[in-house]
Amino acid sequence: MVEIVEYFSSIQGEGKFQGKNAFFIRLGGCNLKCVGFGCSLRSPKTGEMLLGCDTIRAAQSSHFEYEKFDSQRLISLLLGLKHKPLIIITGGEPLIYYSDRDLLKFLEYAISVGFSVQFETNGTIDVDFAKFPIYKKCTFAVSVKLALSGEPAHKRINKKALKSLFSNASCFYKFVTTGEQIDEIKEILALQNGEVWCMPLARDQNELEYNAKNVVNLCMENGFNYSDRLHIRIWNDLNGV
């Protein structure tokens, strides 16, 4: 079984497929905390103030309770959809579940009936594509964390995992940046090259506006693609959209 934080229909707000009709399934749990992103939320269990990314409630699983879904319950989410949106499996870090039997059954079903599936991952999990070839039919938005995340390099960069992802499936990079991290991005591309989208570090609309121009300039100077954060631009810091 997998633990589900939330699921909802929206548009993809970031990366290569921004603007596409999408259905999000957010899994609970992550191998990183990314306190450098500066988002905060009070723990419902301990009352302490948690620091991390904009999905603390998914990433810092010890502080939250999630619903458990088996394959049939996951599949039932698709049966209620009127169209065939892009299915986005996100987190947290969804690939911590990559060998889960129920998730695998769900992926087999979704792809067999014509859905496209995209994983949003931090690129640190070394997926066994030989044992689980269904992942070769998925797309991966690989958001390797930079130093501004607050995580040490040995935790946020896994060369073996990156090479495996880009060698076995359709992948692209999606970097969160203020526009000042070009050396870090180039170091990662030297380990494993790939198509790049850069998007502004942003907790809300104000921070998005503050960082956007610098990120656009970074992209123009280095031949990268710019990704806005459409969900923030439209709904600000509202969750579940």
N, C-alpha and C positions, 0 to 999 in steps of 0.2 A: 504493500500500500504506500501511497504518497500522501504527504501532509499538504493541504491546500489552504493558503491564506485568503485568497479571493479569486473570483473569475468575473469577467465583465466584457461587454462589447464596447468597442471604441474605434479609434483610428491608430495606426502605428505612428507615434510621435517623433521617432528618431531613426537615423541611419538610412540605409539604402532604400528601404521601402516606406519611408515616411509618407503619410497621407493615405495609405492603403486601409481599406476596411479590415478590421482585425478583431479577433476574439482572444483575450488574454487569460491564461491560467497561471496564477502566481503560486509557486511552490515555496514551502517554508524551509529555512535553513540555509546557511552559507559558511564557507570556510574562511571568509574575511569579514572584518568589521568596518574598515574604511572610516575611522573617526575623523580623519582630516577633512572630510566633506562637510562637517559642521552641522549636520541636521540633528535635531534632538527630539526625544519623545520620552515621556515618563513611563517607567515599567509598571504594568498593572499588577505584577507579582511582588516586587520589592519596594516600589515607590521611588527608586533612584532615577536620576535623569540619565538616559542613554544617549550616546553620541554615535553617529555613523552616517550612512548614506541616506537617500530619500526613501528607502524601503526598510527602515530599521525593523519594523514589525514583521518583516519576512526574514531579514538577515540574522537578527539576534534571537534565535528561536527559544532559548532557555527562559525568556521572559514572557512568552506568549503561548496561547493554546490554539491549535489548529485542528480542523476537521480531517479525518482520514478517508481517502477515496480509494476504492478498488477499481479495477479496469471497467467494470460495468457502469459504475457511477460516473467515471470520467467520460465514457462513451455517451452516456445520457446527456451530457452537456452539449454535445454536438447535435443530438437529435432535435433539440429545440431551436436550432438556428434556421432562419429562413433562407439564407444564402450560404455561400461557401467562402467565408472570410479567411484571411491568413490566420492560422492558429499560432499564437505566440506563447511559448513556454518560458516563463521568466521566474525571477526570484527576488531576493536571495540568489543562490547559485543552483539552478535546476539540475545541473549535471551530477550533483552528488547522488542523485537517484538513477543514474543512467543504466544501472543493471537491475533496477526494480522490475519485477515480473509484470506488475499491473501497468506501469508506465509503458513497457514494451508492447503489451497487448493493445493499449490505447493507440500507440503510434502506428502499429500495423493496421489497425482498423481505419484510423483517420486517413492515412495515405492510400489505403485500398479503395476508399470511396471518393477520392479526388481532392482532399484537402492538402494544402501546402503547409508545412510545419517549420517554424523558425524557433531556434533556441537562442536566448540571450544569456551569454556566459562570460565569466571573467577570464576564461582561457587557461585556467590552472589545473583542470581535471583531465587526465589522460584517458580518453575514451578508448575502449577496446573495439575498434571497428571490425576486426576480423570475427570476433565472437558475436557482435551485435550489429550486423550489416544494415539494419534498418536506419541507422543514423547517417548512412551514406546518402539517403534520400531526403535528409533534412538540410536546412540552411542554418548557419550559425553566425550571429552577430557577436563578434569577439571583442569584448570591451576590457582589454588589458588595463589594469589600474596603473596610474602614474604615481610619482612620489607624493603629489598633493593629496592622495587618498590617505596618507598616514601609515600605510602598510610598508614593511621593509621589502626590498627588491626580491629576496629569496622566497617570500610568500606570494608575491603578486605576479611573478614572471616564471613561467615553466616552459622552457624551450622545447622539451620533448612533447608536451601536450599541444603546443602551438603547431609544431611540424606535423603531428598526427592529424589535427583538425584540418589544416589547409591542404594536406595531401589526400585526404579521404572524402571531403565533402565541400560543398559550396560555402565559402566563408568570406567575410569582410571584417575589417577592423572598425571599431566605433570608440574613439578616444574622447574622454571628458577632459577638457583643457580650458585654461584661461587665455590661451594664445601664446604662452611663454615656455612651453615644454617641448620645443622642436627637437632638441638634442635627445631627450628621452624617447620620443617617438621614433627617431631615426635609429636608435640603438635597438629597439624592438624589431623594426623592419629589417635590420641587419641579421637578426636571429631567424626571422621568418617573414618574408615579404608578403604583401597582400594589398588589396584595394582599401583605401583609407577614407573614412568619414570622421571629421572632427566636430564636436558639438560643445557649446559653452557650458562650463560649470554653472549650475543654476538651481537654487532651491525655490525660487519664485520668479515672477515676472521682472522685478527690479534687477535681480542679479543676472537674469537672462539678457536684459537690455545692456547692462554694464559690460558684460563679457563678449557679446555677440560680434562687435566690429573687430575686436582683436583676433577672434577665431577666424573670421572671414579673411582677414589679412594673412593669417598663418596659412590658410588653405590656398589662397591665391599665389603666395610666394613659393609654395612647395608642391603645387600640383595635386593637392588633396581635394576632397569633396567636403562641402559644408553641410552639416546637418543641424537644422533648427531643433527646438524641442517643442513641437506643436501642442502637446498636451498642457505644457506650462503656459505657453502663449495664449491658449484658449481658456483653460480652467484654473490658471495660477497654481497654487499648491494643493489643490483638492485631490484627495485620494480616490482610487477606484474609477479612474477615467483614462 
